């Protein structure tokens, strides 16, 4: 029974989607920004400024289609996984655009690494 409960406690990185809620993580931890997206129409999230890599480092980005099978117009989510490198507070500014167009949305996440 103990091994089952230990396995149940194993999870991936903490996930955040609301830029109004500050993110707090510890040095060495990973965390993910999970953002509504619709890659089927050409929109995607991008960083609008460089990261303070002494505090956070981008590890990987991934688009996951929703349950609609990738139909045009059907949305999904983008997962941006970061590693907490060193203590401090930084911003992760992002923009939701398609090539050549103005942003349809923006978000700025505040991250504190302790």
C-alpha distance (Angstrom), angle and dihedral (degrees) to the residues before:
residue distance angle dihedral
X1 . . .
X2 3.80 . .
X3 3.79 92.0 .
X4 3.79 90.5 53.5
X5 3.78 93.0 52.9
X6 3.81 91.6 47.1
X7 3.80 90.2 51.7
X8 3.79 90.0 49.8
X9 3.82 90.1 55.9
X10 3.80 93.2 56.3
X11 3.77 108.6 101.2
X12 3.77 139.2 157.9
X13 3.78 125.6 -106.2
X14 3.79 120.2 -49.0
X15 3.81 111.5 -90.2
X16 3.80 126.6 -140.5
X17 3.80 129.5 -174.7
X18 3.81 106.9 161.2
X19 3.82 113.5 81.8
X20 3.82 89.8 -163.7
X21 3.82 90.2 67.6
X22 3.83 114.2 75.7
X23 3.82 115.3 -127.4
X24 3.81 120.0 -132.6
X25 3.80 121.0 -171.5
X26 3.80 137.2 157.8
X27 3.79 126.7 -112.6
X28 3.79 108.5 -84.7
X29 3.80 95.8 24.3
X30 3.78 124.5 118.4
X31 3.80 124.7 -138.2
X32 3.79 135.4 179.4
X33 3.77 134.5 -141.1
X34 3.81 108.4 -144.9
X35 3.79 113.2 -161.3
X36 3.79 131.9 -179.4
X37 3.79 107.6 -113.5
X38 3.78 142.3 167.8
X39 3.80 109.2 -152.5
X40 3.81 91.2 167.6
X41 3.81 88.5 74.5
X42 3.80 96.0 44.3
X43 3.79 98.4 -100.0
X44 3.79 120.9 131.2
X45 3.78 140.2 160.2
X46 3.81 119.4 -105.5
X47 3.78 135.3 179.2
X48 3.80 110.1 -105.4
X49 3.81 94.7 -160.2
X50 3.77 138.2 21.3
X51 3.77 120.1 -85.4
X52 3.78 124.8 -114.4
X53 3.80 91.3 -116.4
X54 3.79 92.2 -169.1
X55 3.83 85.8 67.8
X56 3.84 106.3 28.3
X57 3.78 134.2 10.3
X58 3.80 127.3 -162.1
X59 3.79 109.5 -122.7
X60 3.82 105.0 176.0
X61 3.79 144.2 -24.3
X62 3.77 124.3 -146.2
X63 3.81 136.1 178.3
X64 3.80 117.1 -144.7
X65 3.79 117.3 -167.3
X66 3.78 118.4 -135.8
X67 3.79 123.7 -115.1
X68 3.81 93.1 -79.1
X69 3.80 95.2 89.3
X70 3.82 96.9 -111.9
X71 3.81 97.2 -63.2
X72 3.80 115.4 170.0
X73 3.77 108.6 -91.1
X74 3.80 93.7 21.3
X75 3.77 114.3 120.0
X76 3.74 136.6 -139.7
X77 3.79 138.2 169.1
X78 3.76 136.5 -85.8
X79 3.78 117.7 -140.3
X80 3.80 117.1 -155.0
X81 3.81 110.6 -171.8
X82 3.79 119.3 -160.7
X83 3.78 135.3 -177.1
X84 3.80 121.4 -137.7
X85 3.81 103.9 -127.7
X86 3.80 106.9 172.6
X87 3.79 143.4 -6.2
X88 3.78 119.7 -76.0
X89 3.79 144.4 75.9
X90 3.78 123.8 -85.0
X91 3.79 141.7 163.7
X92 3.79 127.3 -119.5
X93 3.83 105.7 -157.9
X94 3.80 116.2 -166.1
X95 3.79 138.3 -179.4
X96 3.82 130.6 -159.5
X97 3.80 108.2 -143.3
X98 3.73 145.3 135.5
X99 3.77 120.8 -128.8
X100 3.79 113.0 -68.2
X101 3.79 95.2 1.5
X102 3.77 134.6 106.7
X103 3.82 118.5 -97.9
X104 3.78 115.0 -81.3
X105 3.79 89.4 -163.3
X106 3.80 140.8 -0.3
X107 3.78 134.2 -158.6
X108 3.79 133.8 -175.5
X109 3.79 117.1 -162.3
X110 3.81 120.7 -161.3
X111 3.80 113.0 -145.8
X112 3.80 126.1 -170.4
X113 3.78 117.9 -169.4
X114 3.82 114.6 -160.8
